[in-house]
Amino acid sequence: MPEPGVRSYHGHQVIKTPVWSWEIPCYFFTGGLAGASAGLAYLAELRGNDELGRRAWAASMAGIALSPPLLISDLGRPMRFLNMLRMFKVTSPMSVGSWILSGSGVATTVAALHAWSGRFPRLAKVSRPAAALLGLPLSTYTGALLANTAVPVWHESRQLLPVVFGSGAALSAGAAAVMLTPPEAAAPARRLALAGAVLETGLKQAMEKRLGAVGGPYAEGPGSRFGRIADGLIGSGAALLATRGRHGRGPAALAGGLLLAGALSVRWSVFGAGLQSASDPEYVVGPQREAIERGERRGAARRASKVTRPDPALGSPATAVWR
């Protein structure tokens, strides 16, 4: 419930809660996995590690194959996804993201087929770097999409949220490659997974701290529950990977699975916090009024002004009152 000094009209919501369903946080995860895995695969092949490259292309292909069905399932009809490709609007993260997903899907498919079958060698020369180049915005644009909404806990973290998603994408790509690749060829993937684990955990905590009172949904409710689950999974997965990941496929696969589950839980934490933030007027009205008081935003409230009015009781021409 809102605090006594933070009111809305009869306690009703000020903004609408996003109508997105479970498919959207899952898409945040699969899209980030696909984008970062493409970058890892391309860099691995440049360094001559074709074994890791093939596995990372396979992970990227799996992520890019799952992403459109998740989006279409949330939209309800396939034509709604196709309609987003009718134009390219650079000021719309959704429009830009739809084109990035489509272009990355084509490039990643060709690159993965070439890595595993040797087919399309000429197309692969273009598609491999293209997929890697598109992987970076594919990994981060969903964070920019959330920050572009009116949901307070997302909008107020616009500087860090895309970076948090990018770090989680790197964590996911490294973890997936660790699961699929023999340990002797997976050293770059282990380093990427561990670096991503440290960055995502640290940046998410910094983001929550910077939000202050607006970040309340991360301290209670679904955002808090999934956040604690994510911390446990990522912490245990990183510890296992650092100590046992290079000694056998079993420990590496278990560590990778824990890290992937942790990265997915972070997406659910951000998603759940956003829904709670939109539904509670405390997180909408309070920060807006504080910004008005600090002079950072113009509000509709009238400033108090001193005027004069006749005072018949005293017979004086006027008396000062405030309105």
Number of C-alpha atoms within 10 A of each C-alpha: 9 15 9 7 9 16 17 16 8 6 13 11 16 17 15 11 16 14 7 13 12 12 17 20 22 19 23 26 27 26 29 33 33 36 35 32 38 34 25 26 32 25 19 21 16 11 9 11 16 17 18 28 29 24 25 32 30 26 28 34 26 18 22 26 17 15 22 20 15 19 21 16 15 18 16 11 11 14 10 12 18 11 11 16 15 10 10 14 13 10 8 12 18 19 18 20 23 20 19 19 20 14 15 28 23 15 22 32 22 22 33 26 18 21 24 13 9 11 14 14 15 9 13 22 13 13 23 26 19 20 32 25 17 21 27 21 21 28 29 25 24 25 26 24 20 22 22 16 14 17 23 25 31 28 18 21 21 19 14 20 25 21 20 25 27 27 29 35 34 31 34 34 34 32 36 28 34 34 25 20 21 19 22 12 18 26 18 16 28 28 17 21 33 22 17 27 27 16 19 24 20 13 17 22 14 13 19 19 14 14 16 11 14 21 23 20 24 26 14 13 15 20 26 19 17 23 27 17 16 25 19 15 21 30 20 16 28 26 14 19 26 16 11 15 25 19 13 12 18 13 20 30 23 18 30 30 20 23 34 27 19 28 31 22 25 27 25 25 24 25 25 21 28 25 22 22 25 23 18 20 23 25 23 24 18 18 17 17 17 12 13 14 12 10 10 11 11 12 13 6 8 7 8 8 8 9 11 11 11 12 12 10 6 9 8 10 10 13 12 10 10 8 8
